[in-house]
Amino acid sequence: MNHFDLRDGELWCEDVSLTALAEAVGAPVYVYSSATLERHYTVLRDALVGAGLKGEHGGPPLIAFAVKANSNVAVLKTLARLGAGADTVSEGEIRRALAAGIPGERIVFSGVGKTAEELAFALKNGVSEINVESEPEMHLASQVAQSLGTRATIAIRVNPDVSAGGHAKISTGKADNKFGVSFSEAERLYAQAANNAGLKPVGVTCHIGSQITDLAPMAEAFAKMRGLVERLRAEGLGVERLDLGGGLGVPYFNQPTPPSPEDYARMIAKTMGGLDVAYSFEPGRMICANAGVLLARVLHIHERPEGRKFAVLDAGMNDLIRPAMYDAYHDIRPVKPRAGEPVVYDVVGPICETGDTFTRDRALPPLAAGDLVAFMSAGAYGAVMSSEYNSRLLVPEVLVKGAHWAVVRPRPTYEDMLAKEAPAPWL
Ligand SMILES: *Cc1c(COP(=O)(O)O)cnc(C)c1O
């Protein structure tokens, strides 16, 4: 469910007209709904709590929002106020989480290639857990912690070797992916860490992929994680936390319907069979995908003699790369749909690449130059992946709350863009 609805034949976000908003800010622009962000967070939290899953000290499980899905500080703040934590993969993301008021104790540091500087930054800022993905990284974390006179609280990321379906570029849980270690490695590393002066192992973690629309591979992975916790405990090792990652899919209109948060939570409770640990989660997409749209304007309709019709937009693959990178499908809705029979379009951007095609042969209401269209479900992995490719200005972001809206990342000026570069002294 989201808060983008038609009112009198025009698309609104909560109580803001998208037509008026695009006139004020210009297109292309990302627009996020606070109500949708809040709703998705609370629905997930209530489902987890309702299924009897607990976090630290018997409270609700930690929901560490995966900052890489949408790192805008205003979005993070909206979630932080509800109690969300942050799952981060770089010093930059940790800084964003801290800037949004998320305390270190609710920040998790993941990722396969953390540098010594980043680990030191995380430790100095009291990050609650470093999810270690390999043996060399574990040793680096220990060295850095010892040099700071502290211990790094770590969880070992396991690669459960299950196939979660979805696109090859977003599957992370197979043995041939770069993520995490095997179960036997995890046991060996955990025991090592328990005897290492720079480490405090507190748990294990997994994340098997993204846009998962079937609970079966998750249940398979989680059952293996439960087995691991039990084996570690049988060896006399303390396991306090279990981080089950993110990855639950969202409906992208033509895709299989993803399981509800309630079904997901019930599956976990059933799979874990009362295992007594503090649970945490790292959802990204399911919180923010449907909370955002990318608004773009039709520049013109270009009709080829053989009949193919191109709707050329002012947004390109530099603003939304998912269709080019993952063959992703986004529902495209005119903000003010015209009457008439649907017309089949190729919807493309202005970039000098054939890959700058959002969709081919899509039947849409008739479009004309100047019309606004909304790419639905663009709140996750949208603005975060945008660039200035073709020297196009970085796309702005707007946050809506009720009848209010605020520009939370302004469109830079061309002067801003050029000021970031410096000529070499000999030029
Ligand atoms: C990307 C990622 C997530 C979030 O994935 P979603 O599919 O957006 O929920 C969570 N944890 C880790 C370690 C990730 O890399």
PDBQT file of the ligand as one rigid body, heavy atoms in Angstrom, charges set to zero:
ROOT
HETATM    1  C1  LIG A 501      21.288  -4.709   0.285  1.00  0.00    +0.000 C 
HETATM    2  C2  LIG A 501      21.343  -5.275   1.644  1.00  0.00    +0.000 A 
HETATM    3  C3  LIG A 501      20.207  -5.248   2.461  1.00  0.00    +0.000 A 
HETATM    4  C4  LIG A 501      18.874  -4.713   2.004  1.00  0.00    +0.000 C 
HETATM    5  O1  LIG A 501      18.297  -5.442   0.976  1.00  0.00    +0.000 OA
HETATM    6  P1  LIG A 501      16.788  -5.155   0.513  1.00  0.00    +0.000 P 
HETATM    7  O2  LIG A 501      16.543  -6.109  -0.560  1.00  0.00    +0.000 OA
HETATM    8  O3  LIG A 501      16.749  -3.742   0.048  1.00  0.00    +0.000 OA
HETATM    9  O4  LIG A 501      15.910  -5.376   1.688  1.00  0.00    +0.000 OA
HETATM   10  C5  LIG A 501      20.333  -5.764   3.739  1.00  0.00    +0.000 A 
HETATM   11  N1  LIG A 501      21.498  -6.267   4.199  1.00  0.00    +0.000 NA
HETATM   12  C6  LIG A 501      22.607  -6.299   3.435  1.00  0.00    +0.000 A 
HETATM   13  C7  LIG A 501      23.852  -6.866   4.011  1.00  0.00    +0.000 C 
HETATM   14  C8  LIG A 501      22.574  -5.808   2.149  1.00  0.00    +0.000 A 
HETATM   15  O5  LIG A 501      23.670  -5.848   1.387  1.00  0.00    +0.000 OA
ENDROOT
TORSDOF 0
